[in-house]
Amino acid sequence: MNSEKVIFAFFIVLALTLNFGFFLGGMDDPSHHNIYEFFAAIVVSLISTVLKVGDRTHLGAVFLATSLVADLQLLAAAVVWGFVSHVYGQELQGHALATVISLSGGALLANFISVILLVVDTMTVKR
Amino acid sequence: MPNLIYVLFRRLRSPLITLILVYAISMIGFVLIPGVDDQGKPWHMSFFHAFYFVSFMGTTIGFGEVPYAFTDAQRFWVMLTMYATVVAWLYCIGVLLSVFQDASFQRMLRANAFRRQVKHIREPFYIICGYGDTGAQLTHAISEEGILCVVIDINQDRINELEADDFRTFPISLCADVSLSQVLEDAGITHPWCKGIITLVNEDTVNLTVAVTAELLNPELRLISRAETPEAAANILSFGANEVINPFETFASRLALAIKSPSLYCLYEWMTSPKGMPLKEPPLPKKGLWILCGFGRFGHTIYEHLNVIEGITPRVIESERSVRDLPAASIIGRPTEASALLKAGVKDSVGIIAGTDNDANNLSIIMTAQELNHTLFRIARQNHEKNSHLFQSAHLEMLMQRGTIISNTIFAFIKTPMLSDFLHIVSRFNNDKANELLSRIIAVVYDGVPELWEICINQDKTPALYEVIKKQQVMLKEIIYGNSIADTKRARMTALPLFLKRGKGNVLLPEENRIVQENDRFLMCGTNEARQKMLLLLNNINLLESVLSGKEVPASWVYKKIRELSTN
């Protein structure tokens, strides 16, 4: 067992699960979407990006790309959230809420691709 | 460049993760710990404010407690996270700085810059492997001509030396091992502007590796190599090298030539001398007994060459008893001592060759021998460039400087690639024929060594002549006499065509009445002034037409019209 591989897989899967957890719920109901979960999703996504940088293989490059996409989507969602609740001073609901959730949905897709790549990579390793 | 970013991020991985974690924990703390707003009501910091606060706290900017004054519980958390974030930042910056100072990272940075520079070259250039005495002389000579060099040496000290030197065209340099094909590729061996590769490394095996690499990667490329042994020379030649120069062999054959045919010797010396050197009287070594001190690679080569000349008896003095293949009648002893020299018969000999690999010994041999017999023809081998001054002051009849021989010869071949074929043919001349050629060359030069240049008749190099020969026949003498033809009094020949390459045929000393054709390549010889004039003539259509027709041709459209009207 390789502890580096464990940590790597852990963060990739955790990024997906947190993201999924946040995404799950009604598009118009703010109570279904926990801000702490969202924060954790961003942090884990950032960490998994840093873990992926520096791998020079082709697969590593794709890993990095999907991770960067997830970061971008999540950070965009965070900016929308922050802007609506602090600059406009409104509650997060309606159109703004839908935007945040759909952005995180995009990130979810990217994280999902990451996990698929991880599974494929694991399967192709010859024992 | 991508390599550098990968290395940088791999090294920064743990500091970056630390930074992200410290930020995340600090922010969570601020969001969870309850505070009060300005009216004393309980209030929770949002993620937005938490990120804002942690950002300016961690970077030690510190705007204060915003948006409301903190409670003591919050201040406890600030005290903890303040130190944590600052330490995380310092850790990050420390690692970043150490990566940039890392020797291997800097080497990568330099290699990257080198690769980029080479990639952007848009002019003809030569690759020079090895920047020792020879490499330095050659690089200076080439850059003096305004040609770009790419220099590679395995020793960083030598590259530093190069960077401290003055050049007209500053070379691009890198400290790397040329026996690695990747290095040669980075240096531009497959670059479309690369004109040739010159390998001057001390070790023959490395030169051979370069030759093999060049042959495999770019077989069309001109390759000039140095070799110290005949075996290596033959080997490198077999890999498609255009020219292999063995300094000992070159010098020994020149010496033999000086004895056998002084005129040919002169020809060789002049053709391969650096620009602007004064014409020197050829040394006239006599036949008889020659004393050869030292029987290493140099001594061996000299012996082989002298021994076959009729009337010359080379006698070897060697201090090492264990040297192999020592010829019969050799003397074992120290050549720096008078006793050994006397034993070898210095009083009856005509010349002495100090050919050991130690400069101090060589000078000492010459001094001692001169005291015993002041009529000797003295030849010494100089091993190190830094001793030049000493050898100059000894006023020797002939001096063997390895670096100078190689660099002069290679430089001549680079400047005028046809020269090597020309010299090849000339080497079969007898003394009378060589004498005749010599006197014809002297007629076109004043006091310096002749300037050699090539002209190639095509649209690119000589546009004016190319235009004209499509319309009318031009004889060789018309371009040689140049623009002095109008002035019949000064119609002295200032350039001598030495050699013509037309298709696959070679013509030695093409006659003046020969018709010039497209794609002819001429090797010309004369003064620098003649060269400038000729190049001007071949590139300027107005000048050329006025020279050919003998009258002024108007250059501008208006004058052409006026001339047409007035003639009609």
HADDOCK unambig.tbl for C-alpha pairs under 7 A between the chains (distance, minus, plus):
assign (segid A and resid 43 and name CA) (segid B and resid 20 and name CA) 6.96 0.50 0.50
assign (segid A and resid 43 and name CA) (segid B and resid 24 and name CA) 6.65 0.50 0.50
assign (segid A and resid 47 and name CA) (segid B and resid 17 and name CA) 5.90 0.50 0.50
assign (segid A and resid 50 and name CA) (segid B and resid 13 and name CA) 6.03 0.50 0.50
assign (segid A and resid 50 and name CA) (segid B and resid 17 and name CA) 6.83 0.50 0.50
assign (segid A and resid 51 and name CA) (segid B and resid 13 and name CA) 6.68 0.50 0.50
assign (segid A and resid 53 and name CA) (segid B and resid 6 and name CA) 6.96 0.50 0.50
assign (segid A and resid 53 and name CA) (segid B and resid 9 and name CA) 6.19 0.50 0.50
assign (segid A and resid 53 and name CA) (segid B and resid 10 and name CA) 6.75 0.50 0.50
assign (segid A and resid 54 and name CA) (segid B and resid 6 and name CA) 4.51 0.50 0.50
assign (segid A and resid 54 and name CA) (segid B and resid 7 and name CA) 6.54 0.50 0.50
assign (segid A and resid 54 and name CA) (segid B and resid 9 and name CA) 5.68 0.50 0.50
assign (segid A and resid 54 and name CA) (segid B and resid 10 and name CA) 4.82 0.50 0.50
assign (segid A and resid 82 and name CA) (segid B and resid 48 and name CA) 5.94 0.50 0.50
